[in-house]
Amino acid sequence: MKNRIRYGWNFQRVLYLLIGIAVIGQSIAIREWAGLLIGGYFAAMGLFAFGCAAGNCFNGSCSVPTKTDATPEQPEEQNS
């Protein structure tokens, strides 16, 4: 867990953390307590590097492998 917090920082993680902190601060200032959950979620994404803040949404790690068999299946011919 310490390695996730210490290493792998990029612009996107910093941005998520700063936006989360800003939303938390604004939520406290205007006493909108539901905003704490939203801000806390974004701040946690940036701090602990999960979700899109870790860059997993854009590097193709969620891609589905394609079928490599190029020959289409043909129905069997019926001899009558």
C-alpha positions in Angstrom: 0.0 0.0 0.0 2.9 2.4 0.8 4.3 1.8 -2.7 1.0 2.7 -4.3 1.0 6.0 -2.5 4.7 6.8 -3.0 5.3 5.8 -6.6 3.6 6.1 -10.0 2.5 9.7 -9.7 1.5 11.4 -12.9 -0.5 14.5 -13.9 -3.8 12.6 -13.8 -3.4 11.3 -10.3 -2.4 14.8 -9.0 -5.4 16.3 -10.8 -7.8 13.8 -9.2 -6.3 14.4 -5.8 -6.5 18.2 -6.1 -10.1 18.1 -7.5 -11.1 15.8 -4.6 -9.6 18.1 -2.0 -11.3 21.1 -3.6 -14.7 19.4 -3.6 -14.2 18.4 0.0 -13.2 22.0 1.0 -16.2 23.5 -0.8 -18.6 20.9 0.7 -17.4 21.8 4.2 -17.6 25.6 3.4 -21.2 25.4 2.2 -22.2 22.6 4.6 -23.3 20.3 1.8 -22.3 17.0 3.4 -23.1 14.8 0.5 -20.3 16.4 -1.4 -17.9 14.9 1.1 -18.5 11.5 -0.4 -17.9 12.7 -3.9 -14.8 14.6 -3.0 -13.6 11.7 -0.9 -14.0 9.3 -3.7 -12.0 11.5 -6.2 -9.3 12.2 -3.6 -9.0 8.5 -2.8 -8.7 7.6 -6.5 -5.8 10.0 -6.8 -4.1 9.0 -3.5 -4.4 5.3 -3.8 -4.2 5.0 -7.6 -7.3 3.0 -8.5 -9.8 3.5 -11.2 -9.0 5.9 -14.0 -6.6 7.8 -11.8 -4.2 4.9 -12.2 -4.4 5.1 -15.9 -6.1 1.8 -16.4 -8.9 3.1 -18.5 -6.6 4.3 -21.4 -3.8 1.8 -21.8 -5.7 -1.1 -23.2 -5.5 -3.3 -20.2 -9.3 -3.8 -20.3 -9.4 -4.9 -24.0 -11.0 -8.1 -25.0 -8.8 -10.4 -27.2 -10.2 -11.0 -30.6 -10.7 -14.4 -32.1 -7.8 -15.3 -34.3 -9.6 -18.0 -36.3 -10.2 -16.3 -39.7 -12.1 -19.1 -41.3 -15.9 -18.8 -40.9 -17.8 -21.8 -39.9 -19.8 -23.3 -42.7 -22.9 -25.4 -42.2 -22.6 -29.0 -43.0 -24.2 -30.0 -46.4 -27.0 -32.4 -46.2 -27.1 -35.1 -48.8 -30.6 -36.3 -49.5 
